[in-house]
Amino acid sequence: ARAIVADEGVRGLWLGLGSNIAYAAPTDVVKFVAYDVLKRAAASAKGGALSPADAAVAGAFGSAFAQAVCTPLDVVRTRVIAATATPDGS
């Protein structure tokens, strides 16, 4: 952190924040919506409340789905951060 502040100033500690938020926000929305849909479907199929293990499985599949859907955003985020991390921006 000291080297970053010395080289880029305090603002350098937030390098890539915008692209991280642009990736994380939609990914989290997709994750929680998918989890909710899967949890409701599983509860309906089982005729009642889910066990903690069933809810965990729904969460795992919701997360996997979100990552699969949002991978292009992750690629763009990584490229933006890598491009802005070089001194000449290339």
Contact map, one row per residue, 1 for C-alpha under 8 A:
111110000000100000000000000000000000000000000000000000000000000000000000000000000000000000
111111000000000000000000000000000000000000000000000000000000000000000000000000000000000000
111111100000000000000000000000000000000000000000000000000000000000000000000000000000000000
111111111101100000000000000000000000000000000000000000000000000000000000000000000000000000
111111111111100000000000000000000000000000000000000000000000000000000000000000000000000000
011111111000000000000000000000000000000000000000000000000000000000000000000000000000000000
001111111000000000000000000000000000000000000000000000000000000000000000000000000000000000
000111111111000000000000000000000000000000000000000000000000000000000000000000000000000000
000111111111100000000000000000000000000000000000000000000000000000000000000000000000000000
000110011111110000000000000000000000000000000000000000000000000000000000000000000000000000
000010011111111000000000000000000000000000000000000000000000000000000000000000000000000000
000110011111111000000000000000000000000000000000000000000000000000000000000000000000000000
100110001111111000000000000000000000000000000000000000000000000000000000000000000000000000
000000000111111110000000000000000000000000000000000000000000000000000000000000000000000000
000000000011111110000000000000000000000000000000000000000000000000000000000000001001100000
000000000000011111110000000000000000000000000000000000000000000000000000000010011001000000
000000000000011111111000000000000000000000000000000000000000000000000000000000000000000000
000000000000000111111100000000000000000000000000000000000000000000000000000000000000000000
000000000000000111111110000000000000000000000000000000000000000000000000000010011000000000
000000000000000111111111000000000000000000000000000000000000000000000000000010000000000000
000000000000000011111111100000000000000000000000000000000000000000000000000000000000000000
000000000000000001111111110000000000000000000000000000000000000000000000100010000000000000
000000000000000000111111111000000000000000000000000000000000000000000100110010000000000000
000000000000000000011111111100000000000000000000000000000000000000000000000000000000000000
000000000000000000001111111110000000000000000000000000000000000000000000000000000000000000
000000000000000000000111111111000000000000000000000000000000000000000100000000000000000000
000000000000000000000011111111100000000000000000000000000000000001100100000000000000000000
000000000000000000000001111111110000000000000000000000000000000001000000000000000000000000
000000000000000000000000111111111000000000000000000000000000000000000000000000000000000000
000000000000000000000000011111111100000000000000000000000000010011000000000000000000000000
000000000000000000000000001111111110000000000000000000000000011011000000000000000000000000
000000000000000000000000000111111111000000000000000000000000010000000000000000000000000000
000000000000000000000000000011111111100000000000000000000000010000000000000000000000000000
000000000000000000000000000001111111110000000000000000000000111011000000000000000000000000
000000000000000000000000000000111111111000000000000000000110111000000000000000000000000000
000000000000000000000000000000011111111100000000000000000000000000000000000000000000000000
000000000000000000000000000000001111111110000000000000000000000000000000000000000000000000
000000000000000000000000000000000111111111000000000000000100010000000000000000000000000000
000000000000000000000000000000000011111111100000010000100110000000000000000000000000000000
000000000000000000000000000000000001111111110000000000000000000000000000000000000000000000
000000000000000000000000000000000000111111111000000000000000000000000000000000000000000000
000000000000000000000000000000000000011111111100010001000000000000000000000000000000000000
000000000000000000000000000000000000001111111111110000000000000000000000000000000000000000
000000000000000000000000000000000000000111111111000000000000000000000000000000000000000000
000000000000000000000000000000000000000011111110000000000000000000000000000000000000000000
000000000000000000000000000000000000000001111111110000000000000000000000000000000000000000
000000000000000000000000000000000000000000111111100000000000000000000000000000000000000000
000000000000000000000000000000000000000000110111110000000000000000000000000000000000000000
000000000000000000000000000000000000000000100111111000000000000000000000000000000000000000
000000000000000000000000000000000000001001100101111111100000000000000000000000000000000000
000000000000000000000000000000000000000000000000111111100000000000000000000000000000000000
000000000000000000000000000000000000000000000000011111110000000000000000000000000000000000
000000000000000000000000000000000000000000000000011111111000000000000000000000000000000000
000000000000000000000000000000000000000001000000011111111100000000000000000000000000000000
000000000000000000000000000000000000001000000000011111111110000000000000000000000000000000
000000000000000000000000000000000000000000000000000111111111000000000000000000000000000000
000000000000000000000000000000000000000000000000000011111111100000000000000000000000000000
000000000000000000000000000000000010011000000000000001111111110000000000000000000000000000
000000000000000000000000000000000010001000000000000000111111111000000000000000000000000000
000000000000000000000000000000000000000000000000000000011111111100000000000000000000000000
000000000000000000000000000000000110000000000000000000001111111110000000000000000000000000
000000000000000000000000000001111110010000000000000000000111111111000000000000000000000000
000000000000000000000000000000100110000000000000000000000011111111100000000000000000000000
000000000000000000000000000000000000000000000000000000000001111111110000000000000000000000
000000000000000000000000000001100100000000000000000000000000111111111000000000000000000000
000000000000000000000000001101100100000000000000000000000000011111111100000000000000000000
000000000000000000000000001000000000000000000000000000000000001111111110000000000000000000
000000000000000000000000000000000000000000000000000000000000000111111110000000000000000000
000000000000000000000000000000000000000000000000000000000000000011111111000000000000000000
000000000000000000000010011000000000000000000000000000000000000001111111110000000000000000
000000000000000000000000000000000000000000000000000000000000000000111111111000000000000000
000000000000000000000000000000000000000000000000000000000000000000001111111100000000000000
000000000000000000000110000000000000000000000000000000000000000000000111111110000000000000
000000000000000000000010000000000000000000000000000000000000000000000111111111000000000000
000000000000000000000000000000000000000000000000000000000000000000000011111111100000000000
000000000000000000000000000000000000000000000000000000000000000000000001111111110000000000
000000000000000100110110000000000000000000000000000000000000000000000000111111111000000000
000000000000000000000000000000000000000000000000000000000000000000000000011111111100000000
000000000000000000000000000000000000000000000000000000000000000000000000001111111110000000
000000000000000100100000000000000000000000000000000000000000000000000000000111111111000000
000000000000001100100000000000000000000000000000000000000000000000000000000011111111100000
000000000000000000000000000000000000000000000000000000000000000000000000000001111111110000
000000000000000000000000000000000000000000000000000000000000000000000000000000111111110011
000000000000001100000000000000000000000000000000000000000000000000000000000000011111111011
000000000000001000000000000000000000000000000000000000000000000000000000000000001111111010
000000000000000000000000000000000000000000000000000000000000000000000000000000000111111111
000000000000000000000000000000000000000000000000000000000000000000000000000000000001111111
000000000000000000000000000000000000000000000000000000000000000000000000000000000000011111
000000000000000000000000000000000000000000000000000000000000000000000000000000000011111111
000000000000000000000000000000000000000000000000000000000000000000000000000000000011011111
